[in-house]
Amino acid sequence: MLAGQNTDTPDAHVARAKSAAANDFQNLFNFLCAAPTPGGGGARGAGVRGGPPRPPEKSTWFVEPVRVFDNLYFVGQSEYSAWAVTTSEGIIVIDTLFDYSVEEEVVGGLKKLALDPATIRYVVVTHPHPDHHGGAKFLQDHYKSRVVMSAADWDVIDQLGGTKPARDMVATDGQPLTLGDTTITLYVTPGHTPGTLSVLIPVRENGTRHLAALWGGTGLNADRASLEAYVRSAQRFDEIVQKAGADIILSNHTDWDGSKVNLPQLTKREPDTPNPYVVGTPAVRRYLEVARECADARVLRLK
């Protein structure tokens, strides 16, 4: 920008977000940086808190599971992601979809991948919206899986109706969660919800190690407090990502991390070709920059 121009305006933040998005994260940019409609917060998660009135037709949401790395599997729906991390002592599932789809996608998906859902030891719920926590009760009841959420989000879920897990493990900021030979790390990143969890996940492929960063809650709310918390969380998680060297970005919505493109590519991938999820640390940081700059723009648009 030219000298003397105000760089702390909504348009300036949107411009920086657009530059950070480049060709990689246009869906994220379009979703987060769109000007909010009157009376709406713009957060997709907020729009589904009550869940659908009845299960939609399976054809509208079902997709097949996919092995993404040697120890990471996609067991989600067409729009919503659930991830399974395999370890030497069982499975960690991250997010659980809706109550109507968990058995088909998560349990059935694991079986199709020759993995045993009875070995799901931990279920990490990134935040209490039914597209992410709705299936947790099924896994808790059927497999005695331990359900992990932040204290603030357990408090939120206690106030919700619908299908929900019983209060269980409380995640703390920076907490390592170890199962067998694998340790994932949980960070409390408020903004989307009061206690959204973001996660670092070590993954492997043909002997090569990578580190995935999952940004736990993406949509923006309408109030200043949550938006300012979101900005701080995105900045802090960016610093964590940079220090840790995460080279993969994951989301719990397939639009935003490229999963709608990447997953079909993986099913047709030729040997020795790059894994499309490995984007490098600078790209992971650009993803978080898009989120942060769009949230900054939303703050400045508030009256």
ZAMARLUM-175371 format. One record per atom (N, C-alpha, C, O, CB): residue in three letters; x, y, z. Coordinates in steps of 0.001 Angstrom, whole numbers, plus 500000, padded with zeros to 6 digits. Glycine has a CB too. Example, Ala and Ser with C-alpha at 12.3 -4.5 7.8 and 13.67 -1.06 7.14 Angstrom:
BEGIN
Ala513190494310507800Ala512300495500507800Ala513200496700507800Ala514236496681508465Ala511308495527509046Ser512850497750507080Ser513670498940507140Ser512900500030507870Ser513409501138508039Ser514084499402505725
END
This chain:
BEGIN
Met500836498810500000Met500000500000500000Met500871501240500000Met502020501202500441Met499054500005501208Leu500325502334499506Leu501052503579499454Leu501204504152500846Leu500371503925501724Leu500356504570498540Ala502311504921501041Ala502537505559502322Ala501366506473502649Ala500836507167501781Ala503859506345502317Gly500978506459503908Gly499882507318504326Gly498528506665504261Gly497570507184504833Gly499865508531503504Gln498416505516503565Gln497133504834503509Gln496877504097504821Gln497805503579505443Gln497088503855502318Asn495608504056505235Asn495222503364506459Asn495184501866506178Asn494398501391505358Asn493841503872506985Thr496050501133506875Thr496102499679506653Thr495233498913507646Thr495156497686507587Thr497542499185506748Asp494572499641508568Asp493724498982509544Asp492255499261509236Asp491528499844510040Asp494076499444510967Thr491851498830508058Thr490461498954507628Thr489968497567507234Thr490776496680506961Thr490313499969506437Pro488657497371507201Pro488173496066506741Pro488708495691505366Pro489115494549505149Pro486664496058506711Asp488712496631504447Asp489179496327503090Asp490653495948503076Asp491060495072502313Asp488945497523502169Ala491457496598503914Ala492882496274503958Ala493101494857504484Ala493937494120503960Ala493636497287504833His492352494476505519His492487493117506045His491989492090505032His492587491024504888His491715492973507366Val490909492400504333Val490400491485503307Val491426491315502196Val491623490211501689Val489065492000502728Ala492076492407501820Ala493092492329500767Ala494247491441501193Ala494755490655500392Ala493609493725500413Arg494667491558502446Arg495756490700502932Arg495310489246502982Arg496084488345502660Arg496229491156504325Ala494064489015503384Ala493548487642503398Ala493503487063501992Ala493851485901501785Ala492148487599504028Lys493087487851501047Lys493002487381499659Lys494386487028499123Lys494555486033498418Lys492344488452498763Ser495370487853499466Ser496735487564499033Ser497245486279499679Ser497897485469499020Ser497667488738499373Ala496952486089500966Ala497402484880501659Ala496712483640501101Ala497326482577501006Ala497137484996503166Ala495449483769500734Ala494707482623500204Ala495275482143498882Ala495316480942498614Ala493245482979500030Ala495723483107498038Ala496243482782496704Ala495277481833496000Ala494063482032496046Ala497665482146496797Asn495807480820495361Asn494937479842494689Asn494640478632495563Asn493891477740495166Asn495576479381493390Asp495235478605496768Asp495155477403497599Asp493928477375498501Asp493342476315498719Asp496391477287498442Phe493535478535499025Phe492515478569500073Phe491402479542499722Phe490942480306500571Phe493140478950501415Gln490971479510498463Gln489916480421498025Gln488585480123498703Gln487842481050499028Gln489753480343496519Asn488274478868498920Asn487018478536499585Asn486987479081501006Asn485963479589501464Asn486808477024499600Leu488115478974501699Leu488219479521503042Leu488044481032503010Leu487295481590503813Leu489567479150503675Phe488727481691502092Phe488622483148501965Phe487187483571501656Phe486660484492502280Phe489570483661500867Asn486563482903500701Asn485209483288500305Asn484226483124501464Asn483308483927501624Asn484748482454499105Phe484423482089502261Phe483514481840503378Phe483723482841504507Phe482757483381505045Phe483699480422503902Leu484983483090504871Leu485255483894506052Leu485225485396505787Leu484832486170506660Leu486584483517506615Cys485629485806504611Cys485762487243504357Cys484524487863503725Cys484493489072503499Cys486944487493503471Ala483516487072503438Ala482271487647502932Ala481682488561503998Ala481673488220505181Ala481255486533502535Ala481192489718503578Ala480561490632504528Ala479354489946505140Ala478567489343504411Ala480150491965503843Pro479180490016506463Pro478058489320507106Pro476729489912506683Pro476616491114506445Pro478189489379508626Thr475731489060506594Thr474384489526506293Thr473768490103507555Thr474124489677508653Thr473507488381505725Pro472858491055507435Pro472249491642508626Pro471619490584509516Pro470821489760509070Pro471205492670508229Gly472000490630510785Gly471421489689511745Gly472073488330511747Gly471674487464512527Gly469981489524511473Gly473097488102510873Gly473741486793510830Gly475197486889511216Gly475875487861510884Gly473611486179509451Gly475677485879511918Gly477064485867512342Gly477984485303511303Gly479185485569511345Gly477208485097513594Gly477470484526510360Gly478306483986509313Gly479024482710509669Gly479719482158508816Gly479283484981508921Ala478896482211510880Ala479598480991511283Ala478759479782510914Ala477640479620511399Ala479903480996512802Arg479304478936510053Arg478553477764509608Arg478164476887510781Arg477054476358510832Arg479365476959508603Gly479091476735511729Gly478794475905512891Gly477585476397513655Gly476780475600514136Gly479983475854513809Ala477449477739513770Ala476326478279514520Ala475008477924513850Ala473980477811514517Ala476455479791514662Gly475036477750512547Gly473805477475511829Gly473310476064511970Gly472184475767511573Gly473987477773510412Val474133475162512535Val473717473773512646Val473615473318514093Val473533472118514356Val474677472885511898Arg473620474259515039Arg473634473850516445Arg472421473018516809Arg472516472122517649Arg473701475065517341Gly471293473296516196Gly470126472505516513Gly470063471205515749Gly469221470353516034Gly468906473290516250Gly470960471042514767Gly470966469832513963Gly469815469810512980Gly468883470604513107Gly470909468612514848Pro469859468920512004Pro468769468817511042Pro467525468227511693Pro467651467413512609Pro469193467967509843Pro466327468608511253Pro465104468090511868Pro464940466595511671Pro464314465924512491Pro463903468804511309Arg465490466076510606Arg465456464627510380Arg466683464279509536Arg467202465135508820Arg464107464170509666Pro467146463047509612Pro468329462685508828Pro468091462903507341Pro467067462469506814Pro468717461229509088Pro469015463564506657Pro468872463722505211Pro469133462405504493Pro469640461451505082Pro469827464804504693Glu468787462369503248Glu469027461167502449Glu470521460834502413Glu471363461718502253Glu468485461354501015Lys470826459571502561Lys472221459138502594Lys472988459594501361Lys474173459916501452Lys472296457629502716Ser472330459624500219Ser473009460000498972Ser473528461426499000Ser474398461783498205Ser472071459830497798Thr473001462258499916Thr473420463658499972Thr474656463865500832Thr475250464942500795Thr472295464512500497Trp475064462850501614Trp476195463072502510Trp477227461942502527Trp478341462153503009Trp475686463282503888Phe476904460781502031Phe477807459642502181Phe478988459720501217Phe478820460013500033Phe477049458342501962Val480193459453501744Val481386459236500915Val482168458070501505Val482022457739502681Val482279460530500836Glu482995457458500675Glu483811456334501125Glu485011456834501936Glu485492457946501716Glu484287455497499918Pro485493456007502875Pro486680456395503649Pro487930456350502778Pro487962455683501744Pro486856455472504874Val488955457073503215Val490197457158502447Val491391457120503399Val491394457797504427Val490228458451501582Arg492395456331503055Arg493667456409503783Arg494426457626503275Arg494704457736502081Arg494519455096503603Val494754458524504165Val495422459771503792Val496925459664504016Val497715460096503177Val494850460951504593Phe497317459088505144Phe498714458774505438Phe498739457370506042Phe497691456747506213Phe499363459841506417Asp499918456880506358Asp500005455522506890Asp499242455380508207Asp498775454291508539Asp501464455131507092Asn499115456461508947Asn498436456395510250Asn497317457433510384Asn496910457757511500Asn499448456592511373Leu496817457956509261Leu495728458929509302Leu494719458612508210Leu495076458433507046Leu496266460371509143Tyr493438458546508609Tyr492380458140507697Tyr491226459139507776Tyr490892459646508847Tyr491891456706508024Phe490625459407506612Phe489416460222506551Phe488214459300506656Phe488059458373505861Phe489361461067505240Val487357459562507651Val486149458754507834Val484947459696507984Val484071459481508822Val486284457809509087Gly484926460740507154Gly483906461762507265Gly482847461678506187Gly482743460695505453Gly484535463096507230Gln482054462755506114Gln480994462903505130Gln481481463792503992Gln482639464210503963Gln479717463488505776Ser480583464070503062Ser480946464911501934Ser481295466330502367Ser482166466954501760Ser479818464943500931Glu480637466857503402Glu480880468232503838Glu481623468326505168Glu482269469338505436Glu479574468962503948Tyr481545467302506000Tyr482086467343507349Tyr483122466239507515Tyr482926465110507065Tyr480962467202508398Ser484217466582508165Ser485333465646508290Ser485365464980509650Ser485020465587510663Ser486642466358508041Ala485781463735509661Ala486192463030510870Ala487497462325510511Ala487631461766509422Ala485076462006511385Trp488445462357511424Trp489783461816511171Trp490093460719512166Trp489782460847513350Trp490850462923511245Ala490706459639511699Ala491111458539512571Ala492628458433512548Ala493236458268511491Ala490452457197512131Val493233458529513733Val494676458386513895Val494929457009514482Val494453456700515574Val495277459520514807Thr495671456188513769Thr495958454848514262Thr497284454835515007Thr498239455507514618Thr495982453837513105Thr497327454058516084Thr498526453951516910Thr498772452481517229Thr497997451609516836Thr498385454789518219Ser499854452221517942Ser500182450839518303Ser499229450275519355Ser499235449071519610Ser501612450761518814Glu498401451142519976Glu497495450662521021Glu496044451061520780Glu495237451071521710Glu497940451184522362Gly495719451385519550Gly494335451721519266Gly494203452973518426Gly495172453433517821Gly493578451889520541Ile493000453522518392Ile492650454604517476Ile492201455834518255Ile491502455730519262Ile491547454156516502Ile492619457001517766Ile492100458288518222Ile491249458850517096Ile491735459017515978Ile493260459282518621Val489991459142517374Val489104459770516393Val488977461252516728Val488767461623517882Val487699459081516373Ile489104462077515722Ile488953463521515898Ile487699463967515164Ile487637463945513935Ile490209464293515379Asp486713464366515933Asp485363464751515512Asp484569463547515033Asp485125462573514524Asp485428465803514408Thr483234463639515213Thr482410462432515107Thr481173462591514237Thr480309461714514231Thr481989462002516463Leu481072463697513498Leu479953463914512587Leu478641464013513362Leu478635464232514574Leu479876462782511549Phe477530463847512641Phe476202463873513247Phe475861462504513848Phe476505461499513547Phe475139464283512202Asp474834462491514703Asp474423461210515272Asp473879460260514214Asp473950459043514388Asp473379461431516345Tyr473331460796513111Tyr472748459932512083Tyr473791459302511161Tyr473491458338510456Tyr471766460719511258Ser475023459842511161Ser476016459368510192Ser477220458691510813Ser478020458095510091Ser476483460504509366Val477380458763512138Val478586458227512754Val478737456726512528Val479844456254512267Val478579458522514234Glu477643455966512625Glu477764454517512477Glu478140454150511047Glu478953453252510827Glu476453453824512874Glu477556454836510085Glu477827454533508674Glu479221454968508268Glu479956454210507636Glu476797455208507778Glu479593456216508640Glu480848456782508138Glu482053456426509005Glu483065455951508490Glu480728458284508043Val481954456649510315Val483112456410511180Val483282454918511446Val484342454356511169Val482961457174512510Val482256454277511978Val482364452850512300Val482477452019511026Val483380451193510894Val481148452387513130Gly481557452243510091Gly481610451488508838Gly482855451793508037Gly483428450909507400Gly480392451779508003Gly483275453059508072Gly484477453433507338Gly485709452737507872Gly486541452257507101Gly484675454921507389Leu485833452677509200Leu486979451973509785Leu486982450507509387Leu488031449953509060Leu486967452099511310Lys485818449879509412Lys485749448469509030Lys486158448264507583Lys486855447300507266Lys484346447927509252Lys485733449160506702Lys486130449054505291Lys487634449194505120Lys488213448638504187Lys485416450115504456Leu488264449937506019Leu489713450133505968Leu490466449049506733Leu491676449149506939Leu490074451499506528Ala489742448015507150Ala490309446890507905Ala490835447342509266Ala491824446810509770Ala491438446227507105Leu490158448333509854Leu490477448808511195Leu489299448480512113Leu488148448458511676Leu490785450348511195Asp489592448232513360Asp488569447766514300Asp488036448936515126Asp488783449490515932Asp489143446670515230Pro486777449330514956Pro486244450449515748Pro486211450164517241Pro486145451095518043Pro484855450791515280Ala486255448901517624Ala486285448569519047Ala487576449033519709Ala487671449044520937Ala486116447070519240Thr488573449418518910Thr489840449895519463Thr489912451423519507Thr490987451981519730Thr491000449349518645Ile488786452103519298Ile488773453562519458Ile488892453865520950Ile487952453646521714Ile487461454205518846Arg490039454364521350Arg490288454644522767Arg489909456076523147Arg489378456318524231Arg491754454396523097Tyr490185457024522246Tyr489889458421522536Tyr489109459029521375Tyr489328458699520210Tyr491189459218522798Val488195459924521731Val487448460721520763Val487653462186521141Val487181462635522185Val485911460332520743Val488349462918520300Val488572464344520531Val487495465117519773Val487388465012518551Val490016464783520078Val486710465883520500Val485684466727519882Val486210468152519869Val486443468743520923Val484311466633520648Thr486396468701518682Thr487001470028518591Thr486101471117519137Thr486591472099519696Thr487352470337517164His484781470961518986His483866471963519540His482436471430519524His482119470526518752His483957473290518744Pro481565471991520380Pro480234471425520572Pro479194471948519586Pro478308472721519949Pro479773471700521962His479316471521518359His478276471674517340His477963470267516844His478876469447516750His478735472637516148Pro476718469958516524Pro476326468565516287Pro476948467937515052Pro476921466714514913Pro474849468481516171Asp477518468746514135Asp478247468151513022Asp479597467609513470Asp480284466935512702Asp478438469173511910His479982467902514722His481254467428515258His481084466576516518His481834465621516720His482152468607515560His480109466908517365His479943466125518595His478789465127518525His478655464286519414His479726467055519763Gly477949465201517484Gly476735464398517456Gly476959462903517536Gly476133462188518104Gly475986464698516235Gly478065462407516976Gly478330460978516989Gly479102460491518196Gly479311459287518346Gly479064460610515776Ala479534461406519068Ala480396461012520184Ala479689460070521157Ala480302459143521686Ala480878462246520926Lys478414460307521388Lys477677459446522317Lys477645458003521828Lys477771457075522627Lys476249459964522503Phe477479457809520522Phe477451456449519971Phe478770455732520253Phe478772454574520672Phe477177456483518448Leu479880456413520026Leu481186455795520250Leu481435455578521737Leu482022454574522140Leu482301456661519648Gln480985456525522542Gln481117456389523996Gln480306455202524510Gln480786454432525343Gln480665457682524700Asp479089455055524020Asp478203454002524508Asp478594452618523996Asp478532451638524738Asp476781454304524108His478998452540522721His479250451236522114His480662450716522348His480865449505522436His478992451310520646Tyr481646451618522451Tyr483035451169522528Tyr483753451660523777Tyr484951451425523938Tyr483783451628521310Lys483024452345524669Lys483618452890525894Lys484775453842525582Lys485715453967526367Lys484108451752526797Ser484698454498524448Ser485734455462524078Ser485678456655525022Ser484595457103525398Ser485564455923522605Arg486844457171525407Arg486920458365526236Arg486738459597525349Arg487415459740524331Arg488275458426527005Val485833460472525736Val485542461678524955Val486260462858525584Val486159463092526789Val484009461945524874Val486988463601524755Val487843464691525212Val487347466016524640Val487218466164523425Val489313464441524807Met487069466979525522Met486732468341525123Met487361469296526129Met487788468879527206Met485181468546525039Ser487416470573525778Ser487878471577526728Ser486815471807527794Ser485644471491527585Ser488219472899526007Ala487221472355528934Ala486276472626530015Ala485194473598529563Ala484014473392529849Ala487009473185531239Ala485592474661528856Ala484615475662528420Ala483585475057527488Ala482406475406527559Ala485315476827527731Asp484008474157526616Asp483052473566525676Asp482237472450526297Asp481119472194525849Asp483774473041524464Trp482758471775527315Trp481895470859528084Trp480767471655528736Trp479629471190528795Trp482719470087529170Asp481085472857529225Asp480042473690529821Asp478988474068528789Asp477798474122529100Asp480652474951530434Val479432474333527544Val478484474646526474Val477596473444526185Val476374473573526106Val479228475080525198Ile478208472283526030Ile477436471110525631Ile476441470700526714Ile475402470110526416Ile478372469947525316Asp476761471014527974Asp475824470713529058Asp474515471461528891Asp473480471021529392Asp476444471055530401Gln474548472595528189Gln473346473415528009Gln472571473060526735Gln471485473592526502Gln473729474884527976Leu473116472173525923Leu472494471845524648Leu471528470676524777Leu471684469818525646Leu473554471526523616Gly470530470656523901Gly469683469484523770Gly470249468559522715Gly471390468719522282Gly468246469883523422Gly469461467605522308Gly469890466694521254Gly470857465641521747Gly471092465511522948Gly470520467464520137Thr471414464894520820Thr472332463808521140Thr473683464377521533Thr474271465161520788Thr472478462842519951Lys474174463988522689Lys475458464510523155Lys476095463496524103Lys475391462723524753Lys475280465891523858Pro477420463501524181Pro478097462556525069Pro477986462990526527Pro477735464157526827Pro479568462418524676Ala478175462039527416Ala478287462352528838Ala479631463018529097Ala480634462677528470Ala478129461074529707Arg479643463971530027Arg480882464684530348Arg481968463682530731Arg481742462767531522Arg480653465705531497Asp483150463879530151Asp484237462913530352Asp485550463671530537Asp485648464494531448Asp484338461919529148Met486541463426529720Met487869463994529911Met487901465470529531Met487288465886528548Met488896463222529092Val488622466250530324Val488775467682530078Val490173467938529533Val491172467619530177Val488523468508531375Ala490230468518528340Ala491509468853527727Ala492017470178528271Ala491240471108528485Ala491382468916526196Thr493310470258528492Thr493942471508528902Thr494837472010527774Thr495240471246526897Thr494759471317530211Asp495136473287527811Asp495901473897526738Asp497322473331526683Asp498025473288527693Asp495940475415526916Gly497729472898525492Gly499050472329525305Gly499173470889525762Gly500282470366525865Gly500042473149526019Gln498059470246526034Gln498077468891526582Gln498504467856525548Gln497923467795524464Gln496708468533527126Pro499506467045525863Pro499800465891525016Pro498825464769525333Pro498549464479526497Pro501260465416525211Leu498315464148524297Leu497436462987524450Leu498139461821523775Leu498246461768522550Leu495995463240523829Thr498615460889524591Thr499450459797524086Thr498668458498524092Thr498012458154525075Thr500733459652524925Leu498748457787522983Leu498200456439522872Leu499238455600522142Leu499527455839520970Leu496810456428522120Gly499794454620522836Gly500816453775522221Gly502002454592521758Gly502620455314522540Gly500234453003521051Asp502319454470520461Asp503511455113519914Asp503248456516519368Asp504109457081518694Asp504088454255518825Thr502082457084519645Thr501704458357519032Thr501226459346520082Thr500454458998520975Thr500615458143517981Thr501694460581519965Thr501235461664520828Thr500719462804519964Thr501462463367519159Thr502373462153521764Ile499444463144520134Ile498910464350519523Ile498887465429520603Ile498911465115521793Ile497475464107518912Thr498840466690520201Thr498877467784521163Thr497662468672520961Thr497352469076519840Thr500180468601521026Leu496976468972522062Leu495724469721522028Leu495961471149522509Leu496640471378523510Leu494647469028522894Tyr495398472090521790Tyr495507473502522158Tyr494114474106522249Tyr493281473882521370Tyr496376474281521134Val493858474864523294Val492582475552523452Val492659476868522684Val493440477757523020Val492244475795524965Thr491825476971521638Thr491878478121520738Thr490483478737520637Thr489803478543519629Thr492408477707519327Pro490044479472521655Pro488685480011521664Pro488438481010520546Pro489363481621520010Pro488403480666522987Gly487174481154520213Gly486766482085519165Gly485547481574518442Gly484492482209518470Gly487896482317518177His485679480434517793His484518479807517158His483522479360518221His482314479549518078His484950478605516284Thr484046478767519282Thr483297478458520496Thr484194478858521665Thr485366479167521452Thr482880476921520567Pro483674478861522892Pro484502479316524018Pro485755478488524268Pro486724478994524833Pro483686479321525255Gly485751477216523853Gly486902476365524144Gly487305475471522997Gly487705474327523212Gly486617475528525331Thr487204475974521780Thr487575475184520598Thr488965474574520762Thr489889475232521239Thr487531476057519330Leu489103473310520363Leu490403472637520377Leu490987472588518975Leu490309472208518021Leu490275471214520950Ser492251472976518858Ser493033472741517646Ser494114471722517991Ser494498471587519152Ser493659474078517088Val494602471007516982Val495384469803517263Val496602469718516332Val496513470020515142Val494503468543517111Leu497725469304516896Leu498886468886516101Leu498943467368516096Leu498873466727517144Leu500215469492516666Ile499072466796514891Ile499002465343514709Ile500219464878513920Ile500361465251512755Ile497685464932513984Pro501103464076514511Pro502218463522513739Pro501720462406512824Pro500983461519513254Pro503327462992514681Val502131462461511559Val501719461432510603Val502951460898509881Val504024461501509905Val500683461995509583Arg502760459747509238Arg503866459085508550Arg503419458625507174Arg502250458308506953Arg504390457892509372Glu504367458595506260Glu504109458023504942Glu505410457452504390Glu506367458177504120Glu503514459087503973Asn505413456134504233Asn506587455436503688Asn507877455825504404Asn508915456041503778Asn506723455729502200Gly507786455909505727Gly508966456212506527Gly509256457685506703Gly510128458044507494Gly510134455573505924Thr508559458542505997Thr508763459985506124Thr507755460552507117Thr506566460240507052Thr508631460690504744Arg508230461377508024Arg507373461961509042Arg506918463357508631Arg507679464138508060Arg508100462013510386His505674463642508933His505098464967508708His504326465359509955His504120464539510850His504174464988507441Leu503901466611510011Leu503113467091511133Leu501907467851510596Leu502048468826509858Leu503965467988512073Ala500716467388510980Ala499474468020510545Ala498953468953511631Ala498976468630512819Ala498413466957510194Ala498482470123511191Ala497827471072512090Ala496352471131511735Ala495999471433510595Ala498481472487511999Leu495492470847512696Leu494055470918512478Leu493520472142513220Leu493561472206514449Leu493341469606512957Trp493014473122512445Trp492390474320513021Trp490961473943513387Trp490149473637512514Trp492426475551512016Gly490657473967514689Gly489479473276515183Gly488140473928514951Gly487124473234514939Gly489628473076516575Gly488094475240514766Gly486813475905514556Gly486989477086513636Gly487757477999513943Gly486201476351515883Thr486295477091512512Thr486621478046511451Thr485656479210511352Thr486100480346511185Thr486663477343510144Gly484365478981511447Gly483396480044511207Gly483491481177512220Gly483898480975513364Gly482008479477511222Leu483105482378511777Leu483154483580512605Leu481781483888513192Leu480755483708512536Leu483662484775511788Asn481780484353514432Asn480550484765515084Asn480347486270514921Asn481140486944514264Asn480573484380516572Ala479285486785515519Ala478909488182515295Ala479350489124516403Ala479305490340516218Ala477433488281515133Asp479777488599517557Asp480076489476518690Asp481567489768518779Asp482400488956518377Asp479587488847519997Arg481888490942519313Arg483269491400519378Arg484150490482520214Arg485279490183519824Arg483320492796519935Ala483651490037521352Ala484486489240522254Ala484980487962521587Ala486165487639521660Ala483712488894523520Ser484068487231520932Ser484491485973520312Ser485377486232519096Ser486294485458518824Ser483266485138519904Leu485110487314518363Leu485947487641517207Leu487366488012517639Leu488340487580517022Leu485322488793516408Glu487477488803518688Glu488813489176519164Glu489547487968519735Glu490763487852519589Glu488715490283520225Ala488804487063520390Ala489422485821520869Ala489903484985519688Ala490973484378519748Ala488425485008521732Tyr489120484953518625Tyr489476484197517423Tyr490780484731516839Tyr491671483957516488Tyr488341484271516371Val490890486059516735Val492112486654516195Val493323486259517031Val494360485876516490Val491987488182516138Arg493189486351518350Arg494305485977519227Arg494657484506519084Arg495833484141519060Arg493966486287520683Ser493636483661518988Ser493884482220518858Ser494586481887517550Ser495512481077517523Ser492574481446518951Ala494140482517516461Ala494760482253515158Ala496212482702515148Ala497070482023514584Ala493986482957514039Gln496492483854515774Gln497869484331515855Gln498726483371516670Gln499850483045516287Gln497915485735516468Arg498183482922517799Arg498951482021518657Arg499164480666517997Arg500265480118518064Arg498248481841519997Phe498143480119517368Phe498312478820516720Phe499279478921515547Phe499995477965515249Phe496958478277516244Asp499305480066514884Asp500288480289513831Asp501704480202514402Asp502586479603513786Asp500060481659513159Glu501919480792515564Glu503240480722516198Glu503583479287516580Glu504730478862516438Glu503290481626517443Ile502593478540517064Ile502806477131517411Ile503173476321516170Ile504094475504516194Ile501546476540518078Val502433476564515082Val502675475871513818Val504076476161513296Val504787475259512853Val501630476278512776Gln504459477427513354Gln505784477799512862Gln506882477112513666Gln507824476562513095Gln505965479317512917Lys506760477144514987Lys507781476536515842Lys507847475029515649Lys508931474448515633Lys507506476858517304Ala506676474390515502Ala506625472931515369Ala506974472459513964Ala507370471309513774Ala505250472424515742Gly506829473346512976Gly507115472962511599Gly506023472144510947Gly506311471282510116Gly508378472201511549Ala504777472394511306Ala503672471663510679Ala503647471938509181Ala503748473088508754Ala502319472055511320Asp503514470883508386Asp503538471036506933Asp502252470552506268Asp502190470424505046Asp504715470286506360Ile501218470281507083Ile499908469841506591Ile498847470648507332Ile498947470838508544Ile499696468286506800Ile497836471121506615Ile496708471777507256Ile495462470923507061Ile495153470491505950Ile496497473204506686Leu494752470686508163Leu493508469936508117Leu492381470784508686Leu492605471676509504Leu493637468608508889Ser491178470491508243Ser489980471141508748Ser488964470064509096Ser489140468898508742Ser489400472150507710Asn487900470458509791Asn486795469532510007Asn485644469802509051Asn484537469299509247Asn486307469621511442His485905470602508008His484980470804506891His485770470596505600His486855471156505443His484314472242506935Thr485244469809504692Thr486005469408503511Thr486230470540502515Thr487101470431501652Thr485305468281502825Asp485468471617502616Asp485647472753501704Asp486963473473501919Asp487545473985500963Asp484512473731501865Trp487442473524503144Trp488429474532503494Trp489870474056503450Trp490765474879503260Trp488138475044504837Asp490137472774503617Asp491523472289503568Asp491835471574502261Asp492874470926502132Asp491792471352504736Gly490922471696501283Gly491149471047499996Gly490756469598499951Gly491062468912498976Gly492560471161499629Ser490077469096500989Ser489753467669501027Ser488848467233499882Ser488955466103499405Ser489096467331502339Lys487961468113499437Lys487082467724498329Lys487868467427497060Lys487415466663496208Lys486061468821498055Val489039468028496936Val489920467770495791Val490941466692496143Val491198465788495349Val490640469068495351Asn491522466794497342Asn492617465912497722Asn492195464454497873Asn492919463554497447Asn493223466389499004Leu491033464212498473Leu490633462829498735Leu490441462034497446Leu490942460914497355Leu489348462803499551Pro489729462572496434Pro489641461825495171Pro491012461613494517Pro491252460583493888Pro488720462558494200Gln491907462598494671Gln493248462427494115Gln493974461253494766Gln494663460485494095Gln494063463709494291Leu493810461126496074Leu494505460045496776Leu494028458676496328Leu494814457729496300Leu494316460185498271Thr492749458552495977Thr492236457248495556Thr492790456840494196Thr492757455661493843Thr490711457269495511Lys493298457803493428Lys493849457517492099Lys495355457786492036Lys495941457803490954Lys493128458355491042Arg495954457989493158Arg497355458427493216Arg498310457351492726Arg498201456183493100Arg497724458826494637Glu499235457759491893Glu500275456847491412Glu501393456741492446Glu501642457697493180Glu500840457327490049Pro502068455600492514Pro503188455467493448Pro504237456550493222Pro504485456972492092Pro503829454089493312Asp504843456986494313Asp505941457957494271Asp505509459360493832Asp506358460198493528Asp507011457459493343Thr504205459622493798Thr503759460984493525Thr503482461688494855Thr503155461023495838Thr502487460987492615Pro503605463010494909Pro503453463721496183Pro502057463575496764Pro501067463471496039Pro503772465190496001Asn502003463569498074Asn500714463574498763Asn500171465006498736Asn500858465919499194Asn500851463042500243Pro498968465228498216Pro498472466595498064Pro498245467318499379Pro498138468544499396Pro497202466580497295Tyr498171466589500474Tyr497980467250501769Tyr499266467894502290Tyr499205468775503147Tyr497462466249502791Val500407467479501797Val501670468054502266Val501908469354501504Val502299469337500337Val502870467053502067Val501669470477502172Val501732471785501512Val502889472639502009Val503204473656501391Val500435472529501720Gly503530472255503109Gly504639473027503648Gly504189474015504713Gly503045474470504715Gly505344473760502538Thr505107474341505620Thr504779475238506718Thr504322476614506256Thr503368477141506827Thr505962475383507617Pro504954477233505246Pro504462478552504819Pro502998478536504389Pro502263479482504673Pro505309479069503679Ala502564477479503711Ala501168477399503284Ala500237477195504476Ala499152477776504514Ala500984476263502275Val500643476382505446Val499840476212506658Val499653477556507352Val498561477876507823Val500504475197507619Arg500720478335507409Arg500636479650508047Arg499767480608507236Arg499078481449507814Arg502035480243508229Arg499788480496505910Arg498913481342505095Arg497446481018505354Arg496604481917505353Arg499235481170503604Tyr497137479762505573Tyr495766479363505923Tyr495313480095507178Tyr494225480670507218Tyr495674477831506135Leu496160480068508198Leu495814480740509448Leu495795482252509292Leu495051482941509990Leu496790480349510541Glu496605482770508382Glu496577484202508104Glu495246484603507486Glu494690485646507831Glu497733484594507175Val494728483781506574Val493408484060506001Val492364484141507111Val491564485076507156Val493016482973504968Ala492378483158507998Ala491411483140509097Ala491547484380509970Ala490553485012510326Ala491590481879509948Arg492774484720510307Arg493007485869511199Arg492607487187510540Arg491935488011511159Arg494481485926511617Glu493015487388509298Glu492729488656508631Glu491233488840508381Glu490717489951508504Glu493488488738507312Cys490542487770508033Cys489094487880507840Cys488390488197509149Cys487419488953509166Cys488533486589507245Ala488882487614510263Ala488298487927511554Ala488584489378511935Ala487716490053512488Ala488834486975512627Asp489785489859511647Asp490098491269511902Asp489155492182511112Asp488666493185511633Asp491571491572511533Ala488913491827509874Ala487989492628509058Ala486604492632509673Ala485939493667509691Ala487924492090507617Arg486154491482510182Arg484818491393510785Arg484743492284512042Arg483735492952512274Arg484478489908511145Val485816492286512844Val485826493144514033Val485645494604513642Val484867495327514264Val487137492966514820Leu486365495035512611Leu486326496435512222Leu484998496825511584Leu484664498009511520Leu487454496733511272Arg484242495843511113Arg482928496141510543Arg481853496327511609Arg480764496820511315Arg482516495036509598Leu482154495935512844Leu481167496069513902Leu480894497541514175Leu481807498365514125Leu481639495361515182Lys479685497860514453Lys479300499233514780Lys479811499598516155Lys479591500717516618Lys477774499411514711
END
